[in-house]
């Protein structure tokens, strides 16, 4: 009997990937292809949803061909996706009425400011756990209905559907039989009530969106549909897992227990904390979101985003020319015994949680005649760790849950200096997973769990092993002083651009 695989589809912001996983979480094959980014105006970002679908079908077929397997050898399929990105399409023709509006797009920022001035912030936070922001899907849907000729009329006739990228891909995989999303993606639309676990009628009315456009909301693990027979050589594969990218990463890291925290070190950092079966609302501007829904159990999370992380190292490489490769940052940081009093606050686009100062700007403090490029490089890596600590401390205070370990993934988690410093500054153990591709792996685990390939989450947890565990240095006074100096440096960056 041939081995059965789980296929994970990872619909990212710049590329689509299809990954075949074995049951033990190891990767059999990967296929990846980038798609185009469109910038029609300053701060506007769009994708061609048909191109995303075509790219995803291409990598699905390629990974099967490269593996010399039949589609029948795939036991189930899991999907993870860039969150909040909005597609509106005609349910009869399958054609989008406009390009997908990407999560990064700021075209509705002025409308969001109007909503805040009108006093809707607290109501929206209490229902959805989110801040009013152009980031989320609701204002993007409204923009399409208000600005694309004929769209509102067609929507009111019941002819248009909305979906985030997971919904769009599932609808196409099933040839229109399943118009669905999962709890994690629904919770990022600014239309979904975290308490009732339903689309919220008051918010639907506020944004003037016909309810008929909205997908059915289903658990993150369980049958969401089956691939159409004509899609993959007659195979009807169960689509049995779905989660937004950060929640999938959290699941792939087996953050199943109350207080488990993961940090994904990418261009920015995404920190998420499992808060169990109750939503916790933040005093620091962190987002309250659904971690996943399995069966009739919903688990929640707190999420904090750090705008500048890996992109700070790219700045050292591309603009300052201090390093040739991102990997060089670890080498140069180890060439000096400390930062020599140099601190960098990378507020290139303002500061997020817990400071929320859109007028803050990047700052370097503590320069002396003895400062060298090695100190600036080291201070840059340390800044990533300090920002992560700021968010994790806010989570600790919001939740009153003691955080005793951090699970990490993403490109910069391969930087040994950064991970050790992160452990030191937090005074907790940092676990780097042995299994790569945590986000796609999370989608695969959810899918396998959804068809009973895994008995329960404990079986999944037993698969997850760690490449390296970083343990904190005993010299607590030193690291407390470092952090105090960091807070002073942050203070210097406030309101600079105002």
Residue pairs with C-beta under 8 A, 6 or more apart in sequence:
2 69
2 73
3 22
3 73
4 23
4 73
4 74
4 75
4 453
5 20
5 21
5 22
5 28
5 67
5 69
5 73
5 74
5 75
6 20
6 21
6 22
6 23
6 74
6 75
6 76
6 77
6 78
6 444
6 447
6 448
6 453
7 18
7 19
7 20
7 21
7 60
7 63
7 74
7 76
7 77
7 78
7 237
7 444
8 18
8 19
8 21
8 77
8 78
8 79
8 80
8 440
8 441
8 443
8 444
8 447
9 16
9 17
9 18
9 56
9 60
9 77
9 78
9 79
9 80
9 169
9 443
10 16
10 17
10 18
10 19
10 80
10 81
10 245
10 437
10 439
10 440
10 443
11 52
11 56
11 79
11 80
11 81
11 82
11 165
11 166
11 169
12 81
12 82
12 245
13 82
13 85
13 102
13 103
13 104
14 34
14 35
14 37
15 32
15 33
15 34
15 35
15 55
16 32
16 33
16 35
16 52
16 55
16 56
16 58
16 59
17 30
17 31
17 32
17 33
17 59
17 440
18 30
18 31
18 32
18 56
18 59
18 60
18 62
18 63
19 27
19 29
19 30
19 31
19 63
19 437
19 440
19 444
20 27
20 28
20 29
20 30
20 63
20 64
20 67
20 69
20 74
21 27
21 28
21 440
21 441
21 444
22 28
23 448
23 453
23 454
24 463
25 435
25 441
25 444
25 445
25 463
25 464
26 435
27 436
27 437
28 67
29 63
29 66
29 67
30 63
30 437
31 58
31 59
31 60
31 62
31 63
31 66
32 59
33 55
33 58
33 59
34 55
35 47
35 48
35 51
35 52
35 55
36 47
36 48
36 51
37 45
37 46
37 47
37 102
38 45
38 46
38 47
38 48
38 99
39 45
39 46
40 46
41 107
43 105
43 106
43 107
43 109
44 105
44 106
44 107
45 101
45 102
45 104
45 105
46 99
46 100
46 101
46 102
46 105
47 85
47 99
47 100
47 102
48 99
48 100
49 87
49 89
49 96
49 99
49 100
49 165
49 168
50 95
50 96
52 100
52 165
52 168
52 169
53 168
53 169
53 172
56 169
57 231
60 232
61 232
64 70
64 71
64 74
64 232
70 233
70 235
71 232
71 233
71 234
71 235
71 237
72 235
74 235
74 237
75 237
75 238
75 448
75 451
75 453
76 237
76 238
76 239
76 240
76 241
76 447
76 448
76 450
76 451
76 453
77 173
77 227
77 237
77 238
77 239
77 240
77 241
77 447
78 239
78 240
78 241
78 242
78 440
78 442
78 443
78 444
78 445
78 446
78 447
78 448
78 450
79 166
79 169
79 170
79 239
79 241
79 242
79 243
79 443
80 166
80 242
80 243
80 244
80 245
80 248
80 439
80 440
80 442
80 443
81 164
81 165
81 166
81 169
81 185
81 244
81 245
82 102
82 103
82 165
82 245
83 103
83 164
83 184
83 185
83 188
83 244
83 245
83 246
84 103
84 135
84 136
84 137
84 140
84 164
84 188
84 189
85 100
85 101
85 102
85 103
85 137
85 164
85 165
86 100
86 101
86 137
86 140
86 141
86 144
86 162
86 164
87 96
87 100
87 162
87 163
87 164
87 165
87 167
87 168
88 96
88 97
88 98
88 141
88 144
88 145
88 148
88 151
88 155
88 160
88 161
88 162
88 213
89 95
89 96
89 97
89 160
89 161
89 163
89 168
90 96
90 97
90 154
90 159
90 160
90 161
91 159
91 160
91 161
91 176
91 179
92 159
94 171
94 172
94 176
97 144
97 148
97 150
97 151
97 154
97 160
98 144
98 148
98 151
100 165
100 168
101 107
101 140
101 143
101 144
103 135
105 134
105 140
106 134
107 134
107 143
108 134
108 139
108 140
108 142
108 143
109 134
111 134
111 139
111 142
111 143
112 132
112 133
112 134
112 139
115 121
115 124
115 132
116 132
120 132
120 206
121 131
121 132
123 202
124 130
124 131
124 132
124 190
124 203
125 131
125 281
125 288
126 281
127 193
127 194
127 195
127 200
127 202
127 203
128 187
128 190
128 191
128 192
128 193
128 194
128 200
128 203
129 187
129 194
129 279
129 281
129 287
129 288
129 289
130 136
130 188
130 190
130 287
130 288
130 289
131 285
131 287
132 190
134 140
136 188
136 189
136 190
137 162
137 164
137 188
137 189
137 190
137 191
138 189
138 190
138 191
138 203
138 207
138 209
139 190
139 207
141 162
141 207
141 209
141 213
142 207
142 208
142 209
144 151
145 151
145 152
145 155
145 208
145 209
146 152
151 160
154 160
155 209
155 210
155 212
155 213
156 210
158 210
158 212
160 210
160 213
161 171
161 179
161 213
161 215
162 209
162 213
162 214
162 215
163 171
163 179
163 181
163 215
164 181
164 185
164 188
164 189
164 244
166 181
166 182
166 185
166 242
166 244
167 179
167 180
167 181
167 185
167 215
170 178
170 180
170 224
170 225
170 239
170 242
171 178
171 179
173 225
173 227
173 228
173 231
173 239
174 225
174 226
174 227
174 228
174 239
175 228
175 230
175 231
177 225
177 226
177 228
178 224
178 225
178 239
179 215
179 216
180 215
180 216
180 217
180 218
180 224
180 225
181 215
181 216
181 217
181 218
181 242
182 217
182 218
182 219
182 220
182 224
182 242
182 243
182 292
182 293
183 197
183 217
183 218
183 219
183 220
183 290
183 292
183 293
183 298
184 220
184 242
184 243
184 244
184 247
184 248
184 289
184 290
184 291
184 292
184 293
185 242
185 243
185 244
186 192
186 199
186 215
186 217
186 290
187 194
187 289
187 290
188 244
188 289
190 203
190 207
191 199
191 200
191 203
191 204
191 207
191 209
191 214
192 198
192 199
192 200
192 217
193 199
193 200
193 203
194 279
194 288
194 290
194 300
195 279
197 217
197 298
198 217
199 211
199 214
199 217
201 211
204 211
204 214
218 224
218 242
218 293
219 292
219 293
219 294
219 295
219 450
220 241
220 242
220 243
220 247
220 251
220 292
220 293
220 294
220 446
221 240
221 241
221 292
221 293
221 294
221 295
221 446
221 447
221 449
221 450
222 240
222 294
222 295
222 450
223 238
223 239
223 240
223 450
223 451
224 239
224 240
224 242
225 239
226 236
226 237
226 238
226 239
227 235
227 236
227 237
227 239
228 236
229 235
229 236
238 447
238 450
238 451
239 447
240 446
240 447
240 448
240 449
240 450
240 451
241 443
241 444
241 445
241 446
241 447
241 448
241 449
241 450
242 443
242 446
243 251
243 292
243 442
243 443
243 446
245 439
246 264
246 270
246 272
246 303
246 439
247 272
247 289
247 290
247 291
247 292
247 301
247 442
248 438
248 439
248 440
248 441
248 442
248 443
248 446
249 262
249 264
249 270
249 272
249 409
249 438
249 439
249 442
250 260
250 262
250 272
250 274
250 291
250 301
250 442
251 291
251 292
251 442
251 443
251 445
251 446
252 409
252 433
252 435
252 437
252 438
252 439
252 440
252 441
252 442
252 443
252 444
252 445
253 260
253 262
253 407
253 409
253 433
253 438
253 442
253 464
254 260
254 407
254 457
254 460
254 461
254 464
255 261
255 262
255 272
255 274
255 291
255 407
256 274
256 457
256 460
256 461
257 274
258 274
258 275
258 276
258 401
259 273
259 274
259 275
259 399
259 401
259 402
259 403
259 404
260 273
260 274
260 405
260 407
261 271
261 272
261 273
261 274
261 392
261 395
261 403
261 405
261 406
261 407
262 271
262 272
262 406
262 407
262 408
262 409
262 438
263 269
263 270
263 271
263 388
263 392
263 406
263 407
263 408
263 409
263 410
263 422
264 270
264 408
264 409
264 410
264 438
264 439
265 309
265 310
265 384
265 408
265 409
265 410
265 411
265 412
265 413
265 418
266 309
266 310
266 410
266 411
266 412
267 309
267 310
267 311
267 314
268 305
268 306
268 307
268 308
268 309
268 310
268 311
269 305
269 306
269 309
269 384
269 387
269 388
269 391
269 410
270 303
270 304
270 305
270 306
271 303
271 304
271 305
271 306
271 388
271 391
271 392
271 395
272 291
272 301
272 302
272 303
273 301
273 302
273 303
273 392
273 395
273 399
273 401
273 403
274 291
274 299
274 300
274 301
275 291
275 299
275 300
275 301
275 302
275 399
275 401
276 299
276 300
277 297
277 298
277 299
277 300
278 300
279 288
279 300
280 288
280 300
280 302
280 398
280 399
281 288
281 398
282 288
282 302
282 353
282 394
282 395
282 398
283 394
283 397
283 398
284 304
284 353
284 354
284 394
284 397
284 398
285 352
285 353
285 354
285 356
286 302
286 303
286 304
286 353
286 354
286 391
286 394
286 395
286 398
287 302
287 303
287 304
287 305
288 300
288 301
288 302
288 303
289 300
289 301
289 302
289 303
290 298
290 299
290 300
290 301
291 299
291 300
291 301
292 298
292 299
292 446
293 299
294 446
294 449
294 457
302 395
302 398
302 399
304 352
304 353
304 354
304 391
304 392
304 394
304 395
305 352
305 353
306 352
306 384
306 387
306 388
306 391
307 348
307 349
307 350
307 351
307 352
308 346
308 347
308 348
308 349
308 387
309 384
309 387
309 412
310 326
310 384
310 410
310 411
310 412
311 348
312 344
312 346
312 380
312 383
312 384
313 323
313 326
313 329
313 380
313 381
313 412
314 326
315 346
315 348
315 380
316 322
316 323
316 329
316 376
316 377
316 380
317 323
317 324
317 325
317 326
317 328
320 376
322 332
322 373
322 376
322 377
323 329
323 332
323 377
326 411
326 412
327 415
329 377
329 380
329 381
329 415
329 417
330 381
330 415
330 416
330 417
330 418
332 373
332 374
332 377
332 378
333 374
333 377
333 378
333 381
333 417
334 417
335 374
336 372
336 374
336 375
336 378
338 378
339 366
339 375
339 378
339 379
339 382
339 482
340 366
340 368
340 370
340 371
340 372
340 375
341 366
341 368
341 371
341 485
342 364
342 365
342 366
342 367
342 371
342 375
342 376
342 378
342 379
343 364
343 365
343 366
343 379
343 382
343 383
343 485
343 486
343 488
343 489
344 362
344 363
344 364
344 376
344 379
344 380
344 382
344 383
344 489
345 351
345 360
345 362
345 363
345 364
345 365
345 383
345 489
345 490
345 492
345 493
346 362
346 380
346 383
346 387
347 357
347 360
347 361
347 362
347 363
347 493
347 496
348 361
348 362
350 357
350 358
350 359
350 360
350 361
351 357
351 358
351 360
351 490
351 493
351 494
353 390
353 391
353 394
354 390
354 391
354 393
354 394
355 390
355 490
355 494
357 493
357 494
357 495
359 494
359 495
359 496
359 497
359 498
360 490
360 493
360 494
360 495
360 496
360 497
361 493
361 496
361 497
362 493
363 489
363 492
363 493
363 496
364 376
364 379
365 488
365 489
365 492
366 485
366 489
378 417
381 415
381 417
381 418
381 421
382 421
382 425
382 482
382 486
383 486
384 412
384 418
384 422
385 418
385 421
385 422
385 425
385 426
386 425
386 483
386 486
388 422
388 426
389 422
389 425
389 426
389 483
392 403
392 406
392 426
395 401
395 403
396 402
396 403
403 428
404 428
404 429
405 428
405 429
405 430
405 431
406 422
406 423
406 426
406 428
406 429
406 430
406 431
407 430
407 431
407 433
408 419
408 422
408 430
408 431
408 432
408 433
409 432
409 433
409 438
409 439
412 418
413 419
413 432
416 468
419 430
419 432
419 468
419 470
420 430
420 470
422 430
422 470
423 429
423 430
423 470
423 471
423 472
423 473
424 472
424 473
424 479
425 479
425 482
425 483
426 472
427 472
427 476
427 479
428 472
429 469
429 470
429 471
429 472
430 469
430 470
431 466
431 468
431 469
432 466
432 467
432 468
432 469
432 470
433 464
433 465
433 466
433 467
434 465
434 466
434 467
435 441
435 463
435 464
435 465
445 454
445 460
448 454
448 460
449 456
449 457
449 460
454 460
473 479
